[in-house]
Amino acid sequence: MRNRYIDLIKQTYYFPQDGFNVVDNYLQFHNINLKELIDEYGTPLKISYLPKIANNIERARKWFHDAFENVGYNGNYHYCYCTKSSHFSFVMEEVLRNGAHLETSSGYDIDLIRHLHQKGLINKKIRVICNGYKPKNYIEKIKKLIHDGFKNVIPVMDNMDELSSYLDIGNDEIGFGLRIATEEEPNYQFYTSRLGIRYEDIIPFYVEKIKPNPQFHLRMLHFFIDSGIKDTAYYWNELMKCLNVYAELKKLSPGLAAINIGGGLPIRTSLGNRFDYAYVIEEVVTKIANFCDEAGVEHPNIYTEFGNFTVGESGAVIFEVIGEKKQNDSELWYMIDGSLMTTLPDVWGMNQRFILLPINNWHHEYHRTNIGGLSCDVGDYYNSEVDINQVYMPKTDGTESQYIGFFHTGAYQDSISGYGGTKHCLIPAPKHLVISTNDLGETKHELFADQQQPDEMLRILGYK
Ligand SMILES: Cc1ncc(COP(=O)(O)O)c(C=O)c1O
């Protein structure tokens, strides 16, 4: 028989592959037997697998290191973690254990940094890149952080008005970054990003407002393409425009020594993803090196702020199929014990795809299904994968419940859905399990949060 689910996967993709394997017809995620976790903790179950965070930080560092060697690059590479992709303490601690620096987007991030410092998890030399359009309280907290001796805090100016808020810094000195407002991809609703300063304003702004102030120093040029780092003419074109500005600025401002290419390194959202990380990163490094050599300026230090890449592949959510509905001759629904809208809001909000696989019944025949969430909303569904625009699942035979997992869901989903708050149709947040390894490489599970309880919801809603 060649129409089993496992045959479909093996014929469509290279399988097994990094992080995914099937043993005795049960799916393993990084060699973890997911069925055992389901038996112990139940569903719906959210998993954070921390070793993947360390692994991805290491991989990125290696790609840059290798590219630097191959290209003969003279600058340094600094890996920063974009905190907004997941603020959980266990994520931050893992990131910091792996020597990453931080990128912030709000004043509350600065409180978080202070807390980490009090706990002794960071020292005042940590590099903190402060991005975003900054309300007053964010700027005040940044200034205080600098005043308190955090030596490598770089506020990246989002707009020219921001500068005036730093005029009252007493005797302190500030190293700034300037964010370039990049052009958006042609299919976007806007021509130019709302974040950052227009290309043509950057040089006059530096000359008129930053250079004359002896307490202000320009340290970094920041450039972030929202659609990510990709081998496309659009991406290389934007990078070149940024390098043009960098070279011009560097001649005026010798203290400028860093270029920050932001986040946007993709993750696997399908078993078929074949992004050539080493190649693309070497291309980025080569282009920066060649441009600077021709312009006669030193190679800048390169900063990245990978959020999704750091934490995305560490996450998974597992549901049980609690019922099947056939609504016409061709549409079959697998109804799950949770909501896609509230657990994985990017599925609903931006048509984001994740790796979706059954946990069991890999030896069963497969058929086409739609995955239906528990909320009453028409948008609470998942029915297409990156490569095939359809979802296939094993047929069930009533002997064992069907479980399914969405993988690589570790970035942004919790912050966007409002972790722990009340959700659409009062669907409770799932149990949350954190998996780590100790120094001996042994796996440890810790229940970080139980499934949300009715009392908690009633309290939030003012009934208690
Ligand atoms: C300035 C900045 N840096 C980094 C990131 C992280 O991007 P990603 O999660 O795609 O790596 C973002 C995300 O929006 C961002 O706005």
The ligand as a Gaussian input file, in Angstrom:
#p B3LYP/6-31G(d) Opt

LIG

0 1
 C       13.339000      46.791000      13.760000
 C       13.091000      45.336000      13.768000
 N       14.132000      44.512000      13.957000
 C       13.955000      43.173000      13.993000
 C       12.704000      42.614000      13.830000
 C       12.587000      41.112000      13.867000
 O       12.185000      40.577000      12.682000
 P       12.119000      38.993000      12.519000
 O       11.283000      38.471000      13.620000
 O       11.529000      38.804000      11.170000
 O       13.524000      38.488000      12.589000
 C       11.602000      43.430000      13.600000
 C       10.272000      42.840000      13.401000
 O        9.299000      43.436000      13.106000
 C       11.801000      44.836000      13.581000
 O       10.768000      45.669000      13.377000

